[in-house]
Amino acid sequence: MDSILVFLSNIAWWGWLLLVLIIVAIRDIFFQNSHTISHNFPIVGHLRYWLESIGPEMRQYFVANNREELPFNRIERGWIYASAKKENNYEGFGTDRDIYAHQHIFINNAMMPYELPKNHPNTFDHCFLPCAKVMGEFNKRKRPYRPASVINVSAMSFGSLSAKAVESLNIGVKIAGAYHNTGEGGLSPYHKNGGDVVFHFGTGYFGVRAKDGGFSMEKLVNLVETNPFIRAIEIKLSQGAKPGKGGVLPGAKITKQIAEIRGVEVGKDVLSPPNHKAFSNVPEMVDFIEKIAEATGLPVGIKAAIGKLEQWEELANIMLSTGKGPDFITVDGGEGGTGAAPPSFADHVSLPWVYGFSDLYRLFKNKGLSERIVFIGSGKLGFPAKAAMAFAMGADCINVAREAMMSIGCIQAQICHTNRCPAGIATQKKWTQNGINVPLKSERLAQYFKTFRKEFIEITHAAGYEHPCEFKMSDIEINVDDHNLSKELHRTYMYEKTIVPFKGMQHLKDCKYLGGKN
Ligand SMILES: Cc1cc2nc3c(=O)[nH]c(=O)nc-3n(C[C@H](O)[C@H](O)[C@H](O)COP(=O)(O)O)c2cc1C
């Protein structure tokens, strides 16, 4: 035995290395047949796989220029990180963007900016920017709701996000006076930290699911009654990253807690079909909306990505003839994010936000319906200049998902679908979640929202207005080539926005439906 140990201890380090390489080579050639490259080029073939696996990080850190990456480039991410940390988010020496590029947005500034009068709400709070419309006012819902912030957290479920991420977002919206959309996973304990909540459900009816997998009104009413911070209900028809695509929640992922929150059985696969069981056509959907609004007293809206317009036209006609229908419509752009989607869907199905929203808004505007709907936009709109464009087109609020994730530490690793999120945000792994400092991250989300609103107000003032709801299509130009060819939004998208009735910021501040008031 001793002589064997002496022999082994006499082998040099390079001898051990050689031995390992020989074993790997034998394995590559004789004991695996799934990788041709490592079979044909033993040992060195592994280098290719390794380099490929770290390629995204290498490109992100060293190769890609500041404006190159998608979905969010380095400048955009940097602006969110700095804003969330209340650090210097300015840039020096002028823009590094090609402002002559196609699709570049120009906001037409006034000769003299809007000047705040004495005692204006924004002299006391530079970030006070509520929605100029009240959800549910037209339809006379029992509990109308004016979002106290024009920027809010978009639908992302507990399940796609970690418990600590959801908790950080909820405390964050409470600090910022915004709302938190639950996403499709039901209302979890992490949504109950004091922020206003918009309860969202899709075809899986998680959280309000009957035994047969359909919708349970009884459960929804009970949920709303026991959780008064739920301010509105959003029915998901589709989302930009995967419209019309159902999903499977694998039984292996269904822990006891997730089963309780979603109202499903532990360990059993759960299907989210592409279609709703509760309605199968537009008139039935309107009835469904009305029943929910009647039973809960809350404003009810729908969320969708836009493609064909025929069924939207049918909806508008029903709204016109019956005076009923959704209190708000959330339009998601085809560029929207998700926890997981097939690339063919994410890349190609549904229109990008500007095309989808302009088609939809024009349709409702032409029927004279735009005043009674609160329009919410989502799809990379969490930047003040983009929000200005969205408001000029008719949006009343912005929902942000990935921008909110970045404000609490997401590094755009783009592996939300693998449960390996290194930032502990889009994962259920305890170890990586433990890196999230909830009080700090909630402050960051809140600070991002406040900085966003402050800059958005400043841009609004620069254009000569008090509130962004006053932006008109002609205030924003979009580059189609030379200035003689660059077109204002109304000439590009062929409609004029309906003017939002606005009686001043003080009027919004005094509103009894203003969110965040408990
Ligand atoms: C991790 C993650 C989970 C999401 N979950 C949902 C969901 O449950 N329901 C839904 O309608 N949209 C969901 N979305 C889409 C977002 O709510 C949002 O519409 C989309 O990402 C566009 O906003 P953004 O560009 O600010 O990310 C999810 C997005 C992400 C990134």
Ligand as a Chemical Component Dictionary entry (heavy atoms), coordinates in Angstrom:
data_LIG
# 
_chem_comp.id                   LIG 
_chem_comp.type                 NON-POLYMER 
_chem_comp.pdbx_formal_charge   0 
_chem_comp.three_letter_code    LIG 
# 
loop_
_chem_comp_atom.comp_id 
_chem_comp_atom.atom_id 
_chem_comp_atom.alt_atom_id 
_chem_comp_atom.type_symbol 
_chem_comp_atom.charge 
_chem_comp_atom.model_Cartn_x 
_chem_comp_atom.model_Cartn_y 
_chem_comp_atom.model_Cartn_z 
_chem_comp_atom.pdbx_ordinal 
LIG C1  C1  C 0 -40.341 37.376 -16.306 1  
LIG C2  C2  C 0 -41.573 37.884 -17.008 2  
LIG C3  C3  C 0 -42.816 37.340 -16.702 3  
LIG C4  C4  C 0 -43.968 37.817 -17.346 4  
LIG N1  N1  N 0 -45.192 37.301 -17.011 5  
LIG C5  C5  C 0 -46.314 37.779 -17.611 6  
LIG C6  C6  C 0 -47.602 37.325 -17.224 7  
LIG O1  O1  O 0 -47.760 36.517 -16.300 8  
LIG N2  N2  N 0 -48.685 37.822 -17.890 9  
LIG C7  C7  C 0 -48.566 38.766 -18.879 10 
LIG O2  O2  O 0 -49.566 39.209 -19.430 11 
LIG N3  N3  N 0 -47.345 39.254 -19.231 12 
LIG C8  C8  C 0 -46.232 38.784 -18.623 13 
LIG N4  N4  N 0 -45.006 39.300 -18.962 14 
LIG C9  C9  C 0 -44.941 40.398 -19.966 15 
LIG C10 C10 C 0 -44.821 41.754 -19.286 16 
LIG O3  O3  O 0 -45.883 41.974 -18.381 17 
LIG C11 C11 C 0 -44.782 42.927 -20.292 18 
LIG O4  O4  O 0 -46.025 42.999 -20.948 19 
LIG C12 C12 C 0 -43.700 42.808 -21.350 20 
LIG O5  O5  O 0 -42.497 42.272 -20.839 21 
LIG C13 C13 C 0 -43.380 44.189 -21.968 22 
LIG O6  O6  O 0 -42.894 45.073 -20.997 23 
LIG P1  P1  P 0 -41.323 45.433 -20.850 24 
LIG O7  O7  O 0 -40.814 45.754 -22.208 25 
LIG O8  O8  O 0 -41.325 46.595 -19.915 26 
LIG O9  O9  O 0 -40.644 44.222 -20.286 27 
LIG C14 C14 C 0 -43.844 38.844 -18.329 28 
LIG C15 C15 C 0 -42.597 39.379 -18.622 29 
LIG C16 C16 C 0 -41.461 38.918 -17.983 30 
LIG C17 C17 C 0 -40.124 39.528 -18.317 31 
# 
loop_
_chem_comp_bond.comp_id 
_chem_comp_bond.atom_id_1 
_chem_comp_bond.atom_id_2 
_chem_comp_bond.value_order 
_chem_comp_bond.pdbx_ordinal 
LIG C1  C2  SING 1  
LIG C2  C3  SING 2  
LIG C2  C16 DOUB 3  
LIG C3  C4  DOUB 4  
LIG C4  N1  SING 5  
LIG C4  C14 SING 6  
LIG N1  C5  DOUB 7  
LIG C5  C6  SING 8  
LIG C5  C8  SING 9  
LIG C6  O1  DOUB 10 
LIG C6  N2  SING 11 
LIG N2  C7  SING 12 
LIG C7  O2  DOUB 13 
LIG C7  N3  SING 14 
LIG N3  C8  DOUB 15 
LIG C8  N4  SING 16 
LIG N4  C9  SING 17 
LIG N4  C14 SING 18 
LIG C9  C10 SING 19 
LIG C10 O3  SING 20 
LIG C10 C11 SING 21 
LIG C11 O4  SING 22 
LIG C11 C12 SING 23 
LIG C12 O5  SING 24 
LIG C12 C13 SING 25 
LIG C13 O6  SING 26 
LIG O6  P1  SING 27 
LIG P1  O7  DOUB 28 
LIG P1  O8  SING 29 
LIG P1  O9  SING 30 
LIG C14 C15 DOUB 31 
LIG C15 C16 SING 32 
LIG C16 C17 SING 33 
# 
